[in-house]
Structures are given as C-alpha cells and as structure tokens.
C-alpha cells in the first residue's frame, strides 16, 4: 500500500471517529473533493480539539492556538509544530497531534486556502478562550459562531470554486455554518452550563436561540441554490437536513435524532 493510500485510509478513519455529521457526506464526495474536504475538516478539527479540551488550562490553549495560527500563516513548519505540541502530547488527541499529516494530505494547489481559514479560526478561538467564551450580545454570538463555524462555510466555498468554478455567496456560507453551530449550542446547553460556559446572549431565552438557528439555516437554504454540481449539492444538503431535524427533535424535548432517523434522512436526500 502506497503512503498516500495509507494516509487517506487513516484520514477517513479519523473522520469517522471525530464527526458523525460530516463523515457521511464527505464519504459520498468524488475522490478529489473527498480528499480535499476531509483534509480541510481534519485541520479545523485539530484546532477545535484544543479549544474544547477539558484538561488544558486557558493560558495553554491560547498559547497553542496562537502559535499554530502563526505557523499556518507562515507556510507551516512541521518540526516547529511538533515541538509546540510535544509537552502536551499525552493530553492532546491524535487528530491534533497529526495536523501536519492532514495538511500534507490536501491537494497542494488548495492547501494555502485551507491553511489560511484554519489560521484565522485558530486565532479567533484563542481570543474567545481568553474571554472565557463570555457571550453577552447577539454581536458576540455572531462573532463566536463566525470563528468556530462560519469559517468552515468560507473554506468550503473556496474549495467549490477551486474544484470546478462553482461560485457561492460567502455571507450565506457563513450563515450556513452559524446555523449548524446554533443547533449545537441548543443541543449542548446543559453540558456547557456544567463547565461554566453559556453561549446565550444576556436575556435570551431558548426560543430566541431557536429563532437565531432557524434564521441562519434559512441562509443555508439560499446558499445551496447557487450550487449546480450534484455531488457538492448532495454534500451540502445532508448536514443541513440533519440540523433541521435535530432542531425539530429539540423542540419536541428530545436530546438528538436517533441513528435510524439519521440514516433515513441521508437515504431520502440521496434518492431525491
């Protein structure tokens, strides 16, 4: 087995371990897109795991995220990154420790865009870690959701354009990411509260967050109208449909969709 085939298998396995929502649609992409989107997702997941880490203190998280952001902007020095994470190697997950592999796995002529979006995300996450994720206003929420999810939409739009010239609206792409993140905020409200974090602006009720999520998911609906490539469209429709159904489940007082509902949703979209 060649090194590139081995790395691709490892990347897809890592993807399956780290994201139920994105593994399914990424797996359905054609080879070049699958490789590119998997690489991009794993790069962002690598830094996300630093921000979400339960054992690392705030100063360490900020240090790792800011230094990683700089390395990504400067072309990425693998040895420097390995030296940066080495003191925390026993605590950090494999997806984070192997960031260099995910960058190396990406097609070279789009790597720069993936690194650029991931670098911006890392710096934004560091800033929000420093603020202890203290969301007070809708503007705060917009800022936070831009860095942790809107940038995923931006990066995907860059990938679609690179792949076959597909033009999409970047503001709507950000709305798409925000919508998915708002659903996560609603789903993880109690879990976040237990660790002393609240992403709801002051005086916002659960209903206000539902309105915010639905408004952004409407932007996601608008976003996909520009996409003519059926393979890309399929990819975009699956997480969107899952987010909408999760929102409905949360309104009914359920924690999340069942595995059967997830599979059923994917099948419906593939048949459409």
MIDOSE-1310 file (N, C-alpha, C; in nm, 2 decimals, decimal comma, always signed):
residues 272
xxxx	+0,09/-0,12/+0,00/+0,00/+0,00/+0,00/+0,09/+0,12/+0,00; +0,06/+0,22/-0,09/+0,14/+0,34/-0,10/+0,11/+0,43/+0,02; +0,21/+0,52/+0,05/+0,20/+0,61/+0,16/+0,07/+0,70/+0,15; +0,04/+0,74/+0,03/-0,08/+0,83/+0,01/-0,21/+0,76/+0,03
xxxx	-0,21/+0,63/-0,01/-0,33/+0,55/+0,01/-0,35/+0,52/+0,16; -0,24/+0,49/+0,22/-0,24/+0,46/+0,37/-0,29/+0,58/+0,45; -0,24/+0,70/+0,41/-0,28/+0,82/+0,48/-0,43/+0,85/+0,45; -0,48/+0,83/+0,33/-0,62/+0,85/+0,30/-0,71/+0,76/+0,39
xxxx	-0,67/+0,64/+0,40/-0,75/+0,54/+0,49/-0,75/+0,59/+0,63; -0,63/+0,64/+0,68/-0,62/+0,68/+0,82/-0,70/+0,81/+0,84; -0,70/+0,90/+0,74/-0,78/+1,02/+0,74/-0,93/+0,99/+0,75; -0,98/+0,90/+0,67/-1,12/+0,87/+0,67/-1,16/+0,80/+0,80
xxxx	-1,07/+0,72/+0,85/-1,10/+0,66/+0,98/-1,10/+0,76/+1,09; -1,01/+0,86/+1,09/-1,01/+0,97/+1,19/-1,14/+1,05/+1,18; -1,18/+1,07/+1,05/-1,30/+1,15/+1,03/-1,42/+1,08/+1,09; -1,43/+0,95/+1,07/-1,54/+0,87/+1,13/-1,54/+0,88/+1,28
xxxx	-1,42/+0,88/+1,34/-1,41/+0,89/+1,49/-1,45/+1,02/+1,54; -1,43/+1,13/+1,46/-1,45/+1,27/+1,51/-1,57/+1,34/+1,47; -1,64/+1,29/+1,37/-1,76/+1,36/+1,33/-1,87/+1,27/+1,26; -1,97/+1,25/+1,33/-2,08/+1,17/+1,27/-2,16/+1,25/+1,17
xxxx	-2,17/+1,38/+1,19/-2,24/+1,47/+1,09/-2,17/+1,48/+0,96; -2,04/+1,50/+0,96/-1,97/+1,52/+0,84/-1,91/+1,40/+0,77; -1,89/+1,29/+0,84/-1,83/+1,17/+0,78/-1,91/+1,12/+0,67; -2,05/+1,11/+0,69/-2,13/+1,06/+0,58/-2,13/+1,14/+0,45
xxxx	-2,15/+1,27/+0,46/-2,15/+1,35/+0,33/-2,01/+1,35/+0,27; -1,90/+1,35/+0,35/-1,76/+1,36/+0,29/-1,74/+1,23/+0,22; -1,78/+1,12/+0,28/-1,76/+0,99/+0,22/-1,82/+0,98/+0,08; -1,93/+1,05/+0,06/-2,01/+1,04/-0,07/-1,95/+1,13/-0,18
xxxx	-1,85/+1,22/-0,14/-1,79/+1,30/-0,24/-1,70/+1,22/-0,34; -1,68/+1,28/-0,46/-1,59/+1,21/-0,56/-1,45/+1,23/-0,50; -1,36/+1,14/-0,55/-1,22/+1,13/-0,49/-1,15/+1,26/-0,46; -1,13/+1,35/-0,56/-1,06/+1,47/-0,53/-1,12/+1,56/-0,43
xxxx	-1,26/+1,57/-0,44/-1,33/+1,65/-0,34/-1,33/+1,59/-0,20; -1,34/+1,45/-0,20/-1,34/+1,38/-0,07/-1,21/+1,40/+0,00; -1,10/+1,39/-0,07/-0,97/+1,41/-0,01/-0,95/+1,55/+0,04; -0,99/+1,65/-0,04/-0,98/+1,79/+0,00/-1,06/+1,83/+0,12
xxxx	-1,19/+1,80/+0,11/-1,28/+1,83/+0,22/-1,24/+1,76/+0,35; -1,20/+1,63/+0,34/-1,16/+1,55/+0,46/-1,04/+1,62/+0,52; -0,94/+1,66/+0,44/-0,82/+1,73/+0,49/-0,86/+1,86/+0,56; -0,94/+1,94/+0,49/-0,98/+2,07/+0,55/-1,06/+2,05/+0,68
xxxx	-1,15/+1,95/+0,68/-1,22/+1,93/+0,81/-1,13/+1,88/+0,92; -1,04/+1,79/+0,89/-0,95/+1,74/+1,00/-0,85/+1,85/+1,05; -0,81/+1,94/+0,96/-0,73/+2,06/+1,00/-0,80/+2,14/+1,11; -0,93/+2,17/+1,07/-1,01/+2,25/+1,17/-1,05/+2,17/+1,29
xxxx	-1,07/+2,05/+1,28/-1,10/+1,96/+1,39/-0,98/+1,96/+1,49; -0,86/+1,96/+1,43/-0,74/+1,95/+1,51/-0,73/+2,07/+1,61; -0,76/+2,19/+1,56/-0,76/+2,31/+1,65/-0,88/+2,32/+1,74; -0,99/+2,27/+1,69/-1,11/+2,27/+1,77/-1,10/+2,19/+1,90
xxxx	-1,02/+2,08/+1,88/-1,00/+1,99/+2,00/-0,91/+2,06/+2,10; -0,83/+2,15/+2,06/-0,75/+2,23/+2,16/-0,85/+2,32/+2,24; -0,93/+2,40/+2,16/-1,02/+2,49/+2,23/-1,12/+2,42/+2,32; -1,16/+2,30/+2,29/-1,26/+2,22/+2,37/-1,20/+2,14/+2,48
xxxx	-1,07/+2,13/+2,49/-1,00/+2,04/+2,58/-1,04/+2,06/+2,72; -1,08/+1,96/+2,79/-1,13/+1,97/+2,93/-1,01/+1,98/+3,03; -0,89/+1,93/+3,00/-0,78/+1,94/+3,10/-0,69/+2,06/+3,09; -0,67/+2,10/+2,97/-0,57/+2,21/+2,94/-0,63/+2,34/+3,00
xxxx	-0,54/+2,42/+3,06/-0,59/+2,55/+3,11/-0,60/+2,65/+3,00; -0,66/+2,77/+3,03/-0,68/+2,87/+2,93/-0,56/+2,92/+2,87; -0,45/+2,95/+2,95/-0,33/+3,00/+2,90/-0,26/+2,91/+2,80; -0,26/+2,78/+2,83/-0,20/+2,68/+2,74/-0,28/+2,67/+2,61
xxxx	-0,41/+2,67/+2,62/-0,49/+2,67/+2,50/-0,46/+2,79/+2,41; -0,46/+2,91/+2,47/-0,43/+3,03/+2,40/-0,29/+3,03/+2,33; -0,20/+2,98/+2,40/-0,06/+2,97/+2,35/-0,06/+2,87/+2,23; -0,12/+2,76/+2,25/-0,12/+2,66/+2,14/-0,19/+2,71/+2,01
xxxx	-0,30/+2,77/+2,04/-0,39/+2,82/+1,92/-0,32/+2,93/+1,85; -0,26/+3,03/+1,93/-0,20/+3,14/+1,86/-0,07/+3,10/+1,79; +0,01/+3,02/+1,85/+0,13/+2,97/+1,78/+0,10/+2,89/+1,65; -0,01/+2,81/+1,66/-0,05/+2,73/+1,55/-0,10/+2,82/+1,44
xxxx	-0,17/+2,92/+1,47/-0,22/+3,02/+1,37/-0,10/+3,08/+1,30; +0,00/+3,12/+1,37/+0,12/+3,18/+1,31/+0,19/+3,08/+1,22; +0,21/+2,96/+1,26/+0,27/+2,86/+1,18/+0,19/+2,83/+1,05; +0,06/+2,83/+1,06/-0,02/+2,81/+0,94/-0,01/+2,92/+0,84
xxxx	+0,01/+3,04/+0,90/+0,02/+3,16/+0,81/+0,16/+3,17/+0,74; +0,25/+3,11/+0,80/+0,39/+3,11/+0,75/+0,43/+2,99/+0,67; +0,33/+2,91/+0,62/+0,37/+2,80/+0,54/+0,37/+2,67/+0,61; +0,37/+2,67/+0,74/+0,37/+2,55/+0,83/+0,50/+2,47/+0,83
xxxx	+0,57/+2,49/+0,94/+0,69/+2,41/+0,97/+0,65/+2,29/+1,06; +0,66/+2,17/+1,00/+0,62/+2,06/+1,08/+0,70/+2,04/+1,21; +0,83/+2,05/+1,20/+0,92/+2,03/+1,32/+0,88/+2,13/+1,43; +0,85/+2,26/+1,39/+0,81/+2,36/+1,49/+0,68/+2,33/+1,55
xxxx	+0,59/+2,27/+1,47/+0,46/+2,24/+1,53/+0,47/+2,12/+1,63; +0,55/+2,02/+1,59/+0,57/+1,90/+1,67/+0,64/+1,95/+1,81; +0,73/+2,04/+1,80/+0,80/+2,09/+1,92/+0,69/+2,17/+2,01; +0,60/+2,24/+1,94/+0,50/+2,31/+2,01/+0,40/+2,22/+2,09
xxxx	+0,36/+2,11/+2,03/+0,26/+2,03/+2,10/+0,32/+1,92/+2,18; +0,45/+1,89/+2,16/+0,52/+1,78/+2,23/+0,50/+1,78/+2,39; +0,51/+1,90/+2,45/+0,49/+1,90/+2,60/+0,35/+1,85/+2,64; +0,25/+1,86/+2,55/+0,11/+1,82/+2,58/+0,07/+1,69/+2,50
xxxx	+0,17/+1,62/+2,45/+0,14/+1,51/+2,36/+0,05/+1,40/+2,43; +0,07/+1,38/+2,56/-0,01/+1,28/+2,63/-0,15/+1,32/+2,66; -0,18/+1,45/+2,64/-0,32/+1,50/+2,67/-0,39/+1,53/+2,54; -0,32/+1,57/+2,43/-0,39/+1,61/+2,31/-0,43/+1,49/+2,23
xxxx	-0,54/+1,49/+2,16/-0,59/+1,38/+2,08/-0,50/+1,36/+1,95; -0,51/+1,24/+1,89/-0,43/+1,21/+1,77/-0,46/+1,31/+1,66; -0,59/+1,35/+1,65/-0,63/+1,44/+1,53/-0,55/+1,57/+1,54; -0,52/+1,62/+1,66/-0,45/+1,74/+1,68/-0,30/+1,72/+1,66
xxxx	-0,25/+1,61/+1,72/-0,10/+1,58/+1,70/-0,06/+1,56/+1,56; -0,16/+1,52/+1,47/-0,12/+1,48/+1,33/-0,16/+1,59/+1,24; -0,17/+1,72/+1,28/-0,21/+1,83/+1,19/-0,13/+1,83/+1,06; +0,00/+1,81/+1,08/+0,09/+1,81/+0,96/+0,05/+1,71/+0,86
xxxx	+0,00/+1,59/+0,90/-0,05/+1,49/+0,81/-0,17/+1,53/+0,73; -0,26/+1,60/+0,80/-0,38/+1,65/+0,73/-0,35/+1,75/+0,63; -0,25/+1,84/+0,66/-0,21/+1,94/+0,56/-0,14/+1,87/+0,44; -0,06/+1,78/+0,47/+0,01/+1,71/+0,37/-0,08/+1,63/+0,28
xxxx	-0,19/+1,59/+0,33/-0,29/+1,51/+0,26/-0,37/+1,59/+0,16; -0,38/+1,72/+0,18/-0,46/+1,81/+0,10/-0,39/+1,84/-0,04; -0,47/+1,84/-0,15/-0,41/+1,88/-0,28/-0,33/+2,01/-0,27; -0,21/+2,01/-0,32/-0,12/+2,12/-0,30/-0,17/+2,26/-0,35
xxxx	-0,25/+2,26/-0,45/-0,29/+2,39/-0,51/-0,41/+2,45/-0,43; -0,46/+2,38/-0,33/-0,57/+2,44/-0,24/-0,52/+2,45/-0,10; -0,40/+2,39/-0,07/-0,35/+2,39/+0,07/-0,35/+2,53/+0,13; -0,30/+2,63/+0,06/-0,29/+2,76/+0,11/-0,42/+2,82/+0,16
xxxx	-0,53/+2,79/+0,09/-0,66/+2,84/+0,13/-0,71/+2,77/+0,26; -0,68/+2,64/+0,27/-0,72/+2,56/+0,39/-0,64/+2,61/+0,51; -0,51/+2,64/+0,49/-0,43/+2,69/+0,60/-0,47/+2,83/+0,64; -0,51/+2,91/+0,55/-0,55/+3,05/+0,58/-0,68/+3,05/+0,66
xxxx	-0,78/+2,97/+0,62/-0,90/+2,97/+0,70/-0,88/+2,91/+0,84; -0,80/+2,80/+0,85/-0,77/+2,74/+0,97/-0,69/+2,83/+1,07; -0,60/+2,91/+1,01/-0,52/+3,01/+1,09/-0,61/+3,11/+1,15; -0,70/+3,17/+1,07/-0,80/+3,27/+1,12/-0,88/+3,21/+1,23
xxxx	-0,93/+3,08/+1,21/-1,01/+3,01/+1,31/-0,93/+3,00/+1,44; -0,81/+2,96/+1,43/-0,73/+2,93/+1,55/-0,71/+3,06/+1,63; -0,68/+3,17/+1,56/-0,67/+3,30/+1,63/-0,80/+3,34/+1,70; -0,91/+3,33/+1,62/-1,04/+3,36/+1,68/-1,07/+3,28/+1,80
xxxx	-1,04/+3,15/+1,79/-1,07/+3,06/+1,91/-0,98/+3,10/+2,03; -0,86/+3,14/+2,00/-0,77/+3,18/+2,11/-0,83/+3,30/+2,18; -0,88/+3,40/+2,10/-0,94/+3,52/+2,16/-1,06/+3,49/+2,24; -1,15/+3,40/+2,19/-1,27/+3,36/+2,27/-1,23/+3,28/+2,39
xxxx	-1,12/+3,20/+2,39/-1,08/+3,13/+2,51/-1,03/+3,23/+2,61; -0,96/+3,33/+2,57/-0,92/+3,44/+2,66/-1,04/+3,51/+2,73; -1,15/+3,52/+2,65/-1,27/+3,59/+2,70/-1,35/+3,49/+2,78; -1,31/+3,36/+2,79/-1,38/+3,26/+2,86/-1,52/+3,24/+2,80
xxxx	-1,53/+3,26/+2,67/-1,65/+3,24/+2,59/-1,77/+3,31/+2,65; -1,74/+3,44/+2,69/-1,84/+3,52/+2,76/-1,93/+3,59/+2,66; -2,03/+3,53/+2,61/-2,12/+3,58/+2,51/-2,23/+3,67/+2,58; -2,23/+3,80/+2,55/-2,33/+3,89/+2,61/-2,43/+3,94/+2,52
xxxx	-2,39/+3,96/+2,39/-2,48/+4,02/+2,29/-2,50/+3,93/+2,17; -2,59/+3,97/+2,08/-2,61/+3,89/+1,96/-2,48/+3,91/+1,87; -2,42/+4,03/+1,88/-2,29/+4,06/+1,81/-2,18/+3,96/+1,86; -2,18/+3,94/+1,99/-2,08/+3,84/+2,04/-2,11/+3,70/+1,99
xxxx	-2,23/+3,66/+1,98/-2,27/+3,53/+1,93/-2,23/+3,52/+1,79; -2,26/+3,62/+1,71/-2,22/+3,62/+1,57/-2,07/+3,61/+1,55; -2,00/+3,68/+1,63/-1,85/+3,67/+1,62/-1,80/+3,53/+1,66; -1,85/+3,48/+1,77/-1,81/+3,35/+1,81/-1,84/+3,24/+1,70
xxxx	-1,97/+3,24/+1,66/-2,01/+3,14/+1,56/-1,94/+3,16/+1,43; -1,89/+3,28/+1,40/-1,82/+3,30/+1,27/-1,68/+3,22/+1,28; -1,61/+3,24/+1,39/-1,48/+3,18/+1,41/-1,49/+3,03/+1,41; -1,59/+2,97/+1,49/-1,59/+2,83/+1,51/-1,67/+2,75/+1,40
xxxx	-1,75/+2,82/+1,32/-1,83/+2,75/+1,22/-1,85/+2,82/+1,09; -1,87/+2,96/+1,09/-1,88/+3,03/+0,97/-1,76/+3,02/+0,88; -1,64/+3,01/+0,94/-1,52/+2,99/+0,86/-1,52/+2,86/+0,78; -1,59/+2,76/+0,84/-1,60/+2,63/+0,77/-1,67/+2,65/+0,64
xxxx	-1,78/+2,73/+0,64/-1,85/+2,77/+0,52/-1,77/+2,84/+0,42; -1,69/+2,94/+0,47/-1,60/+3,01/+0,38/-1,50/+2,92/+0,31; -1,44/+2,83/+0,39/-1,34/+2,74/+0,34/-1,40/+2,65/+0,23; -1,52/+2,60/+0,26/-1,59/+2,51/+0,16/-1,62/+2,59/+0,03
xxxx	-1,66/+2,71/+0,04/-1,69/+2,79/-0,08/-1,56/+2,81/-0,16; -1,45/+2,83/-0,09/-1,32/+2,83/-0,16/-1,29/+2,70/-0,23; -1,32/+2,59/-0,17/-1,29/+2,46/-0,23/-1,38/+2,44/-0,35; -1,51/+2,47/-0,34/-1,60/+2,45/-0,46/-1,55/+2,54/-0,58
xxxx	-1,51/+2,66/-0,55/-1,46/+2,75/-0,66/-1,34/+2,69/-0,72; -1,24/+2,64/-0,64/-1,12/+2,58/-0,69/-1,15/+2,45/-0,77; -1,25/+2,37/-0,72/-1,27/+2,24/-0,79/-1,33/+2,26/-0,93; -1,44/+2,34/-0,94/-1,50/+2,34/-1,08/-1,56/+2,48/-1,11
xxxx	-1,51/+2,58/-1,04/-1,55/+2,72/-1,06/-1,69/+2,75/-1,00; -1,74/+2,67/-0,92/-1,87/+2,69/-0,85/-1,86/+2,82/-0,77; -1,95/+2,92/-0,80/-1,95/+3,04/-0,72/-2,06/+3,04/-0,62; -2,03/+3,07/-0,50/-2,13/+3,08/-0,39/-2,11/+3,20/-0,31
xxxx	-2,22/+3,25/-0,24/-2,22/+3,37/-0,17/-2,15/+3,34/-0,03; -2,04/+3,42/+0,00/-1,97/+3,39/+0,12/-2,05/+3,43/+0,25; -2,13/+3,53/+0,24/-2,21/+3,57/+0,36/-2,31/+3,46/+0,39; -2,37/+3,40/+0,29/-2,46/+3,29/+0,31/-2,39/+3,17/+0,36
xxxx	-2,27/+3,15/+0,31/-2,18/+3,04/+0,36/-2,16/+3,05/+0,51; -2,14/+3,17/+0,55/-2,12/+3,20/+0,70/-2,24/+3,17/+0,77; -2,36/+3,21/+0,72/-2,49/+3,18/+0,78/-2,51/+3,03/+0,79; -2,47/+2,95/+0,69/-2,48/+2,81/+0,69/-2,41/+2,75/+0,81
xxxx	-2,28/+2,79/+0,83/-2,20/+2,75/+0,94/-2,26/+2,79/+1,07; -2,31/+2,91/+1,08/-2,37/+2,96/+1,21/-2,49/+2,88/+1,24; -2,57/+2,85/+1,14/-2,69/+2,77/+1,17/-2,66/+2,64/+1,23; -2,56/+2,57/+1,17/-2,52/+2,44/+1,23/-2,47/+2,45/+1,37
xxxx	-2,39/+2,56/+1,40/-2,34/+2,58/+1,53/-2,44/+2,62/+1,63; -2,54/+2,70/+1,59/-2,65/+2,73/+1,68/-2,73/+2,61/+1,73; -2,75/+2,51/+1,63/-2,81/+2,39/+1,67/-2,73/+2,32/+1,78; -2,60/+2,32/+1,76/-2,51/+2,26/+1,86/-2,52/+2,33/+2,00
xxxx	-2,53/+2,46/+1,99/-2,54/+2,54/+2,12/-2,67/+2,50/+2,19; -2,78/+2,48/+2,12/-2,90/+2,44/+2,18/-2,89/+2,30/+2,23; -2,83/+2,21/+2,16/-2,82/+2,07/+2,20/-2,73/+2,05/+2,32; -2,62/+2,13/+2,33/-2,52/+2,12/+2,43/-2,54/+2,22/+2,55
xxxx	-2,66/+2,28/+2,56/-2,68/+2,39/+2,66/-2,65/+2,34/+2,80; -2,70/+2,22/+2,84/-2,67/+2,18/+2,98/-2,53/+2,14/+3,00; -2,47/+2,07/+2,90/-2,33/+2,03/+2,91/-2,24/+2,15/+2,92; -2,27/+2,26/+2,84/-2,19/+2,38/+2,85/-2,21/+2,45/+2,99
xxxx	-2,33/+2,45/+3,04/-2,36/+2,51/+3,17/-2,28/+2,44/+3,28; -2,27/+2,31/+3,27/-2,19/+2,23/+3,37/-2,05/+2,27/+3,37; -1,99/+2,32/+3,26/-1,85/+2,36/+3,26/-1,84/+2,51/+3,27; -1,95/+2,58/+3,31/-1,95/+2,72/+3,34/-1,95/+2,81/+3,21
xxxx	-2,00/+2,76/+3,10/-2,00/+2,84/+2,98/-2,14/+2,85/+2,93; -2,17/+2,97/+2,88/-2,31/+2,99/+2,83/-2,30/+3,08/+2,70; -2,35/+3,02/+2,59/-2,34/+3,09/+2,46/-2,46/+3,17/+2,43; -2,56/+3,17/+2,53/-2,68/+3,25/+2,50/-2,65/+3,40/+2,54
xxxx	-2,68/+3,49/+2,45/-2,67/+3,64/+2,49/-2,75/+3,67/+2,62; -2,72/+3,78/+2,68/-2,80/+3,82/+2,80/-2,95/+3,83/+2,76; -3,03/+3,78/+2,85/-3,18/+3,79/+2,84/-3,24/+3,71/+2,72; -3,15/+3,63/+2,66/-3,21/+3,54/+2,55/-3,26/+3,41/+2,61
xxxx	-3,38/+3,38/+2,56/-3,44/+3,25/+2,60/-3,40/+3,14/+2,50; -3,45/+3,02/+2,54/-3,42/+2,91/+2,44/-3,49/+2,94/+2,31; -3,61/+3,00/+2,32/-3,69/+3,03/+2,20/-3,61/+3,13/+2,11; -3,54/+3,23/+2,17/-3,46/+3,33/+2,10/-3,35/+3,25/+2,02
xxxx	-3,29/+3,15/+2,08/-3,18/+3,08/+2,01/-3,24/+2,99/+1,90; -3,36/+2,94/+1,92/-3,43/+2,87/+1,81/-3,45/+2,96/+1,69; -3,49/+3,08/+1,72/-3,51/+3,18/+1,61/-3,38/+3,21/+1,54; -3,27/+3,23/+1,62/-3,14/+3,26/+1,56/-3,09/+3,14/+1,47
xxxx	-3,11/+3,02/+1,52/-3,07/+2,90/+1,44/-3,15/+2,89/+1,31; -3,28/+2,91/+1,32/-3,37/+2,90/+1,20/-3,34/+3,00/+1,10; -3,31/+3,12/+1,15/-3,28/+3,23/+1,05/-3,15/+3,20/+0,98; -3,05/+3,15/+1,04/-2,93/+3,11/+0,98/-2,94/+2,99/+0,89
xxxx	-3,03/+2,90/+0,93/-3,05/+2,78/+0,84/-3,13/+2,82/+0,71; -3,21/+2,93/+0,72/-3,27/+2,98/+0,60/-3,16/+3,04/+0,51; -3,06/+3,10/+0,56/-2,95/+3,14/+0,48/-2,88/+3,03/+0,41; -2,87/+2,91/+0,48/-2,81/+2,79/+0,43/-2,89/+2,74/+0,31
xxxx	-3,03/+2,75/+0,32/-3,12/+2,72/+0,21/-3,09/+2,80/+0,08; -3,06/+2,93/+0,11/-3,03/+3,02/+0,00/-2,89/+2,99/-0,06; -2,80/+2,96/+0,03/-2,66/+2,93/-0,01/-2,66/+2,81/-0,12; -2,73/+2,71/-0,09/-2,72/+2,59/-0,18/-2,79/+2,61/-0,32
xxxx	-2,87/+2,72/-0,33/-2,94/+2,74/-0,45/-2,84/+2,78/-0,57; -2,72/+2,83/-0,53/-2,62/+2,86/-0,63/-2,54/+2,74/-0,68; -2,56/+2,62/-0,62/-2,48/+2,51/-0,65/-2,55/+2,42/-0,75; -2,48/+2,40/-0,86/-2,53/+2,32/-0,97/-2,47/+2,18/-0,97
xxxx	-2,35/+2,17/-0,92/-2,28/+2,04/-0,92/-2,35/+1,94/-0,82; -2,41/+1,83/-0,87/-2,49/+1,75/-0,79/-2,42/+1,69/-0,67; -2,29/+1,65/-0,69/-2,21/+1,59/-0,58/-2,19/+1,69/-0,47; -2,16/+1,82/-0,50/-2,14/+1,92/-0,40/-2,27/+1,95/-0,33
xxxx	-2,38/+1,95/-0,41/-2,51/+1,98/-0,36/-2,55/+1,87/-0,26; -2,53/+1,75/-0,29/-2,56/+1,64/-0,20/-2,48/+1,66/-0,07; -2,35/+1,69/-0,08/-2,27/+1,71/+0,04/-2,34/+1,82/+0,13; -2,38/+1,93/+0,07/-2,43/+2,05/+0,15/-2,57/+2,02/+0,21
xxxx	-2,65/+1,94/+0,14/-2,78/+1,92/+0,18/-2,79/+1,82/+0,30; -2,70/+1,73/+0,32/-2,71/+1,63/+0,43/-2,69/+1,70/+0,57; -2,58/+1,77/+0,59/-2,57/+1,84/+0,73/-2,69/+1,93/+0,75; -2,73/+2,00/+0,65/-2,84/+2,10/+0,66/-2,97/+2,03/+0,70
xxxx	-3,00/+1,92/+0,64/-3,12/+1,84/+0,67/-3,11/+1,78/+0,81; -3,00/+1,73/+0,85/-2,98/+1,68/+0,98/-2,99/+1,79/+1,09; -2,94/+1,91/+1,06/-2,96/+2,02/+1,15/-3,10/+2,06/+1,17; -3,18/+2,06/+1,06/-3,32/+2,10/+1,07/-3,40/+2,00/+1,15
xxxx	-3,37/+1,87/+1,13/-3,44/+1,76/+1,20/-3,40/+1,76/+1,35; -3,27/+1,79/+1,38/-3,22/+1,79/+1,52/-3,30/+1,91/+1,59; -3,32/+2,02/+1,52/-3,39/+2,13/+1,58/-3,53/+2,09/+1,61; -3,59/+2,02/+1,52/-3,73/+1,97/+1,55/-3,73/+1,88/+1,67
xxxx	-3,63/+1,79/+1,67/-3,63/+1,69/+1,79/-3,61/+1,77/+1,92; -3,52/+1,87/+1,92/-3,50/+1,95/+2,04/-3,63/+2,02/+2,08; -3,71/+2,07/+1,99/-3,84/+2,14/+2,02/-3,93/+2,04/+2,08; -3,92/+1,91/+2,04/-4,01/+1,81/+2,10/-3,96/+1,76/+2,24
xxxx	-3,84/+1,82/+2,28/-3,79/+1,78/+2,41/-3,70/+1,66/+2,40; -3,66/+1,62/+2,28/-3,56/+1,50/+2,27/-3,42/+1,56/+2,26; -3,32/+1,48/+2,30/-3,19/+1,53/+2,30/-3,13/+1,54/+2,16; -3,15/+1,44/+2,08/-3,10/+1,44/+1,94/-3,18/+1,34/+1,86
xxxx	-3,14/+1,33/+1,73/-3,21/+1,24/+1,64/-3,15/+1,10/+1,67; -3,24/+1,00/+1,64/-3,19/+0,86/+1,65/-3,10/+0,82/+1,53; -3,02/+0,72/+1,55/-2,93/+0,68/+1,44/-3,02/+0,64/+1,32; -3,14/+0,58/+1,35/-3,23/+0,54/+1,24/-3,28/+0,66/+1,16
xxxx	-3,31/+0,77/+1,23/-3,36/+0,89/+1,17/-3,25/+0,95/+1,08; -3,12/+0,94/+1,13/-3,01/+1,00/+1,05/-2,99/+0,92/+0,92; -3,00/+0,79/+0,93/-2,98/+0,70/+0,81/-3,10/+0,73/+0,71; -3,22/+0,74/+0,77/-3,34/+0,76/+0,69/-3,32/+0,89/+0,61
xxxx	-3,27/+1,00/+0,68/-3,26/+1,13/+0,62/-3,16/+1,13/+0,51; -3,05/+1,06/+0,53/-2,94/+1,05/+0,42/-3,00/+0,98/+0,30; -3,07/+0,87/+0,33/-3,13/+0,79/+0,22/-3,23/+0,88/+0,14; -3,31/+0,96/+0,20/-3,41/+1,04/+0,14/-3,34/+1,14/+0,04
xxxx	-3,23/+1,20/+0,09/-3,16/+1,30/+0,01/-3,09/+1,24/-0,11; -3,04/+1,12/-0,09/-2,97/+1,05/-0,20/-3,07/+1,01/-0,31; -3,19/+0,98/-0,27/-3,29/+0,94/-0,37/-3,35/+1,06/-0,44; -3,34/+1,17/-0,38/-3,41/+1,29/-0,44/-3,35/+1,34/-0,57
